[in-house]
Amino acid sequence: MLRALPLRIVTYNVRYFSHATRGIASTSANVARIAHALASLSPLPDIICLQEVETMSLRSRLSHSKLRPGQTQIERLMQFFRAALRMRSAKDGYTAHYFPAHTYKLTQSTSAYTTGLAIITAPGIEVDTHNAGEPRDITHRRETVVRHLKQTRICAHVRFTHPDTGSVDLFNTHLSLPSAFAKEFWFKEQRMGFGKNQLKEVENLLEFVETAKTSDRVIIVGDFNALPGSPVYQRVRGALGLRDPYAERTSLSVDELAQVPTAGFMALRFRLDHLFSGAGLRWENFDGTRPFGDTWSTFNGLSDHVPVIGSCVASS
């Protein structure tokens, strides 16, 4: 009997491909380096989930001299990604889906910056449905006169069929930071994942997952801006039969897990990026996943986050 091929998935906050300029503007070099890093993975991923991807704005185009008119940031990435695959004689055929979240406009036709999520699927992955045209808004907005300025947070959903794993519901998201307007933000030592606004967004996320999923072959990935053991992390991990397979595979407690960072700011290190899974999937490994700051990582220095990379098969 032939062994089932695992489904290999990447989740990665790319910081608008602007890490080299400290978030001011994306650069072609940064886009190309991330594209080459993704193309260098072996085996190649079946699914790539990205957070903090622009559509088109001043920030995304400022330092790009060779952009085609109307070319979006995800199209730019795919241009470099396909070139990188050709360089290593790897099979192309990847398809990108972009999920717009928010736009800060300067004028009717000009945006200061935009934000969104992306899901890239490999050849052989059949996308059955997706909500790219209308991603689910999970934002918690306080009742204030400036509530319209709150950056929209969304959940991207793709239901796809993998040749061996079968039908899988995949959800990609990026939660807000804890609100600085909340009193507890200034009086509690721990913040990431402790915000009441974050918990409300998690409830919105879980409500959407529960209504959209069709089986327990469920994957939720993204930048949760939440530490292991925080209320946000615990709420997701305990809901709908979800678990953290990386923690299970490594046999790490939540305290130990917090010492394996996925993001960094100056000298600070955090584990904010997570992959949660339903019981219908069995995770074989997380090969290629390295902690933030690991100089041996292919992704070192490309973003203020590093990817989480995992492989799974359908549970028997």
N, C-alpha and C positions, 0 to 999 in steps of 0.2 A: 504493500500500500504506500503510495506516495505521500510524503510529509507535506502538510499544508504550508503554503508560503505565508509568512507573517505580514501583517499590515504595519508599515513603518510610518510614524507620524512625527512631525516637528511642530513645536509652538515657540514663537520667537517675537519679542518686542524689538522692532528695528529702529525705533526712535526717529522716524521720518527720514532715515538714511542721513542724518545730520550730526552724528556723533563727533565727527572731525572738527566741526565748527561750534561745538557745545550747544547744539540744538538751534542755532541761528538760521542755518540754511543747509539743505541737502547738497551733496556734491556727487559728481559722476564717479569719482574715485571710490566713495563710500558705497554707492549702489553696486559698482562693479565688484568690490571686495566681498560684499555680502552675497552677491550672486555666485561668485566663484567658490565661496565657502559652502554654500548650499549644494552646488554641483559637485563638490569634492567628497561629499558624504558617500560612504560605501557600507552597505548598499544604499542606493538612492532612495529618498523618501517617496512614499505613495501620496502623502498629504502634507502640505506645508501651510500652517496657520500663522498669520502675521498680525501684529497689533501695531498701532501708530503708523499707518500708511496714509499719505496724503492723496488727494485727488489731483487738483491743480491749484497752485497759489503762488504768490510772490516767493514765499519761503522755499517751495519745491522747485522753483525754476531759476532762482537768482543766480546761481553759479553754473548753470548748464548752458553751454553755448551751442550745443548741437541737438537740442530738442526739436522734434518735428512739431509743427503747429498743432496744438490740441493734444499733444501726447501727455498722458497721465503718468503719475509716479509708478503705478503698478505695471503699466506698459513699458516704462523705462527699465524696471527691474527684469521683466520677462525678456527684453531685448538682450540684456547682459547675461541672463541665466541661460538662454538658448545658445549664445556664443560660447559660454563656458562648457556647456554640455558637448558641443561640437568639438571643442579642443580636446576633450578626453574621450572622444568617439562614443559618447553615451547616447542612449536613445532619448529623443525629444518627444514632443507630443503633449507636454504639460499644458493645462488650461487654467487660467486665473479668473477668479470671481472676486469682484470688489464690492464692499458693503459700506456705503458712505454713512458717516455719523453726524458730523457737524461742520459748519462753515462760518468763519468770521469774515464778513465782507467789509471792504473799504468803500467800494462803489457797487453799483448794480452788476458790473461786469468784472470786477477785480476783487479777489479774496486775499486777505493777509495770510491766513493759513487755513487748512482744512484737515480733517482727520477721518479715519475709517479703519476697517479691518479687511483682510484679504484671506482667501483660501485658495490654494493652488493644488490641483489634482493631477496625478501622473496618468500616462496612457494605461489603459486597462481598468481604470476606475470609472465606473458608470455613475454619473450624477443623476439621481432620480428626481430630486427637487431641491430648490434653494430659495432663500428669501432676500437675494441681493437687491431686488427691486424695491423692497420695503422691509429692511431689517427691523427686528423687534426693539423698540425703545424701552430700556429698563431704567432710565434715569430717575433719580429721586430729586425733585425740585422743591426747595423751600418756598413757602408763600410770601414772596417779597416782590418789590417793584422791579428788581433786576433778575427775576427768575429766568427770563428769556435769555440771559447771558450765560447761564449754566451750560457747560459743554455736554452735549448729548452723549449718552452711553448706550451702546446697542449690544444685541446678541445676534451674531450671524449663525445661520443654520443651514447645513447641507446634509441631505440624506443621500448616501451613495452605496453602491454595491461593489464589494471587493471580490475577486474571483474565488477566494477560499474562505474569507471571513464572513461573507454574505452581506446583508443590508445593515448599515451602521448609521445612527444619527449622531452627527458631530455638531457641537456648539462651540463657537469661538467668541470670547468677550474680553472686555477691558473695563474694570470697575473704576469708579471715582476714587480719589484720595479721600481720607477722612476729612470732614468739613472743619475748616479753621474757624467757622462761625459758631461751632458748638462749644459750650463752656468746658466740657471734659477734655477737649483737644489740648487745652493749655494747662490742665491740672493733672493729667495722667501721663505716666512715664511711657507706657506703650500706646501707640496710636494706629499703626498700620494693621487694618483689619478689625479695629475696635470702634470705628465710626458708626453712629446710628444711621447716617445716610448710606453707608456701605451695606449695612444689614438690610435696609429697605430695598436697595438695588438687588441684593442676593435673593430676596423673596420674589421680586419681579422676575429675575432670571429663572429661578426654580419653577415658578408658575408656568413660564413659557416652555421650559424643558418638559415638564409633566404633560402639557397638552400637545406638544409637537412630536414627542418620541413615539415610536411604534413598537419598541421591544426594549429589553434590558441590554442590548448592544448599544450603549450610549457612551460618548466621550465628551467631556467639557474641558476646554483648555482656555488659557489666556493669562493675562496679567491681572491678578485679583487685588493687587496692592494690599495684600493681607499676609501676615506672618503665620507659619504653622502654629496651631494651638489657639489662634485668635478666634473670636466669635464668628467671624465671616468664614474662616477656614473650617471650623468645626460644624457650622451650619450646612455647608455644602457637602462635606464629607459624610455627614449623618443623614442626608436627605436622599430619598428615592433609591435607596440601596447603593449609593455611590461610595467609592473608596479612593484612597490615594495609592495607586499601585507602585509608585516610586518608593514611598515609605515602606510598603510591604516587601518589595524586592530587596531593599537595602537593610531591612530590619531596624530602621532608625525610629527612635521615639520622636515626638514633636519637638522636644528640646534639642535633640541631636540634629534633626532635620533643619532646624533654624540655623545651624552652623554650616550648612551647605548652600551658600547664597546663589541667587540667580540674577541679582542686580546690585549696582553699586552707585553711590553718590559721594564724591570726595573719598574720605577714609571709611565711610559707612558701608556696610554690607547687609543685604536683606535677601530672604527667600520670599519672593512675591509672585513668581510664576508657577502655576500648578497645572497638573493634568489629573482629572478625576474620571473614573470609569465605572460603568455599570457591571453587574455580575455576569453579563453575557460575553465578556471578553476576558481572556487570560493573558497577562503581560509576561513576555519571555525575557526581555532585557531592556536596559536603557543605555545601550552602547552609544558612545559619542556625546553623552551628557556630561559636561564638566562644570565645576563651580566657577562663579564669576571671579576673575582675577587669575585664573589658572593660565600661565603663559604657554602651556602646551596645547591649549585649545585653539582650534582653527578659527574660532569666533572671537578670540581675545582682542579687545580694543576696537571692535566694530560697532558696538552699541553700549548703552548703559545697562543692558541686559544680555544674558546668554540664553541659547535655546534649551528647551527640554526635549529630548529625543527618545522615543520609545517604540517598541515592536510588540504586537499582540496577535493572538489568534482567537477564534471563536471558542468559547468554553464548550466542553463536550457534555 
